[in-house]
């Protein structure tokens, strides 16, 4: 039985990084490479959180939105006890469902589009979902929730999973040390671009696209020399800094 692609890449990574990479990639090993993933949420959770998300454009990522979501889904207010992290659970639901939905929203009918252009298209499609679901005006609040100390680990795990999913859907098949550097760098690029999107006033978010292009070009330019453990950790730290800045922390 062959070793899954992502697992082979992890085994080739420096020994000190393997436990972290295994933790970050455990779901992607099944969803992206080998098997369909099990449902991310049970039916009651899905019903309540999807209804709560529909309340976000009006009520924000708040406990009120979660309570109204429970009512709209036909559950008692006490059902919100299913979600110990309160409003952050709505944020995470949006992150998870939009990541899983990318494969159905973006397809590349031929092999003529390069991997880089596919990555760009997938990032923009994911950012477009913030607009189409109506949550973008409230996304600064979501970023603030993600930057809370107790929520940062889950937020970064989901950011890592999104980066892995984008590279997979773009057709990246690398099995060398670049597997983890590319995912770490794309995670940092995505986090920075999403923060920028919340302040973009240009028509159809044109400036966000230009911002993304600049960040991707920076990664392409330095990508050949980004290979050490310290630099990899720096990219991860950059994602944390972007989240903290979104909350107003001066870094």
MOMO-V704715 format. One line per field, one symbol per residue. psi: psi as a letter, one per 30 degrees, with the letter a starting at -180 (. if undefined). Layout:
psi=???
This chain:
psi=kkkkeeeeeefflkeffeeeeeefgeefeeeeeelkllkfkleeeeeeeeeeeffefefaileeeeeeeeeefgllefffffifgbffeeeeeeeeeeeffefffkkjflgfkleeeeeeeeeeeeeeeeeffgfefgfeeeeeeffkeffeeeeeeeeeeeeeeeeeffgkgkgaffeeeeeeeeeeeeeeeeeeefgkglkhheeeeeeeeeeeeeeeefeffjfleeeeeeeeeeeeeeeeeffgkj.
